[in-house]
Amino acid sequence: MTAFQWIFCTLLAVAVLRDILLWRRGDGPRQLRLIRAAIWAAAIVAISNPDQLTRLANLLGIVRGADIVFYVLTLAFVAVSFFLYAQLLRLRRDLSTLASHVALREGKGGTSSEAPSTPRAS
């Protein structure tokens, strides 16, 4: 193994252990931690043995292992972009709904944070 492989496999192993320890503690969604740990483990396998990745790429009709990584990351980027855009639209819609409720409540004489000031008779 090269120095690059040793360094990055060690860093990724730390990431996997961190996710496993967080899984035991119960912080955050379990499925997300499990998926993240699986991705880190797959990265360790791909970095430590790049020939296996090239063999997988060849089975899929792709020449180089680096190309399959590029294709997967490109598709993942597009999928995450669409997901985040949908979440942004949902948050904007929810914020508009909330602003409408607040405006209607305060506009109909509901409880307002400021009391109307009336001039005193002198």
Secondary structure per residue as TSV (DSSP state, phi and psi in degrees):
chain	resnum	aa	ss	phi	psi
A	1	M	-	360.0	146.1
A	2	T	-	-83.9	170.2
A	3	A	H	-61.5	-39.9
A	4	F	H	-57.6	-47.1
A	5	Q	H	-62.6	-43.3
A	6	W	H	-62.6	-46.1
A	7	I	H	-64.2	-50.7
A	8	F	H	-74.3	-32.4
A	9	C	H	-66.1	-37.2
A	10	T	H	-65.7	-45.5
A	11	L	H	-62.2	-41.5
A	12	L	H	-69.0	-34.7
A	13	A	H	-64.0	-38.2
A	14	V	H	-62.7	-40.2
A	15	A	H	-64.0	-41.4
A	16	V	H	-63.7	-45.5
A	17	L	H	-62.6	-38.8
A	18	R	H	-61.1	-45.5
A	19	D	H	-63.9	-38.9
A	20	I	H	-66.5	-41.7
A	21	L	H	-65.8	-39.2
A	22	L	H	-66.4	-32.3
A	23	W	H	-64.3	-40.4
A	24	R	H	-68.3	-36.6
A	25	R	H	-73.1	-25.3
A	26	G	T	90.0	19.7
A	27	D	-	-83.2	123.6
A	28	G	S	77.8	173.4
A	29	P	-	-66.7	133.4
A	30	R	H	-64.5	-41.0
A	31	Q	H	-62.6	-40.2
A	32	L	H	-64.4	-43.0
A	33	R	H	-65.1	-38.1
A	34	L	H	-67.3	-43.3
A	35	I	H	-63.5	-43.2
A	36	R	H	-63.4	-42.6
A	37	A	H	-64.0	-38.3
A	38	A	H	-65.8	-38.3
A	39	I	H	-66.7	-42.8
A	40	W	H	-61.9	-42.0
A	41	A	H	-64.9	-39.9
A	42	A	H	-64.7	-36.5
A	43	A	H	-65.2	-38.5
A	44	I	H	-61.4	-45.5
A	45	V	H	-63.0	-43.1
A	46	A	H	-66.2	-37.7
A	47	I	H	-76.7	-40.6
A	48	S	H	-73.3	-27.3
A	49	N	-	-139.0	77.9
A	50	P	H	-64.9	-21.1
A	51	D	H	-64.8	-33.2
A	52	Q	H	-64.6	-39.4
A	53	L	H	-65.6	-38.7
A	54	T	H	-66.1	-39.4
A	55	R	H	-62.9	-42.9
A	56	L	H	-61.9	-42.7
A	57	A	H	-61.8	-42.4
A	58	N	H	-62.9	-37.6
A	59	L	H	-62.7	-30.8
A	60	L	T	-90.9	1.8
A	61	G	T	86.8	17.2
A	62	I	-	-108.3	140.4
A	63	V	S	-74.2	-49.2
A	64	R	-	-113.2	150.7
A	65	G	H	-66.5	-34.2
A	66	A	H	-62.9	-32.9
A	67	D	H	-66.7	-40.6
A	68	I	H	-66.0	-36.6
A	69	V	H	-63.3	-43.8
A	70	F	H	-61.2	-45.2
A	71	Y	H	-63.1	-44.6
A	72	V	H	-64.0	-44.0
A	73	L	H	-66.4	-36.4
A	74	T	H	-64.3	-46.1
A	75	L	H	-65.4	-38.4
A	76	A	H	-64.7	-40.2
A	77	F	H	-61.5	-45.4
A	78	V	H	-63.5	-43.7
A	79	A	H	-63.3	-44.4
A	80	V	H	-66.4	-37.3
A	81	S	H	-62.0	-45.5
A	82	F	H	-63.2	-41.8
A	83	F	H	-61.9	-47.2
A	84	L	H	-66.7	-35.7
A	85	Y	H	-63.7	-42.5
A	86	A	H	-62.9	-39.7
A	87	Q	H	-65.3	-39.4
A	88	L	H	-62.1	-44.0
A	89	L	H	-62.7	-41.0
A	90	R	H	-63.9	-42.8
A	91	L	H	-65.2	-39.6
A	92	R	H	-62.6	-42.9
A	93	R	H	-63.1	-43.9
A	94	D	H	-64.4	-38.4
A	95	L	H	-66.6	-39.8
A	96	S	H	-64.1	-41.9
A	97	T	H	-62.4	-44.6
A	98	L	H	-63.0	-43.6
A	99	A	H	-63.1	-37.3
A	100	S	H	-63.8	-44.2
A	101	H	H	-63.0	-42.2
A	102	V	H	-65.3	-43.6
A	103	A	H	-63.8	-42.6
A	104	L	H	-66.0	-40.0
A	105	R	H	-65.3	-44.4
A	106	E	H	-78.5	-26.4
A	107	G	H	-75.9	-23.7
A	108	K	T	-96.6	20.6
A	109	G	T	81.1	21.6
A	110	G	-	-70.8	-173.8
A	111	T	-	-69.9	123.1
A	112	S	-	-110.9	154.5
A	113	S	S	-74.7	-21.0
A	114	E	S	-111.6	131.2
A	115	A	-	-83.7	140.8
A	116	P	-	-65.5	139.8
A	117	S	-	-94.4	130.4
A	118	T	-	-112.4	136.0
A	119	P	-	-70.0	141.4
A	120	R	-	-80.7	144.9
A	121	A	-	-77.8	133.5
A	122	S	-	-101.6	360.0
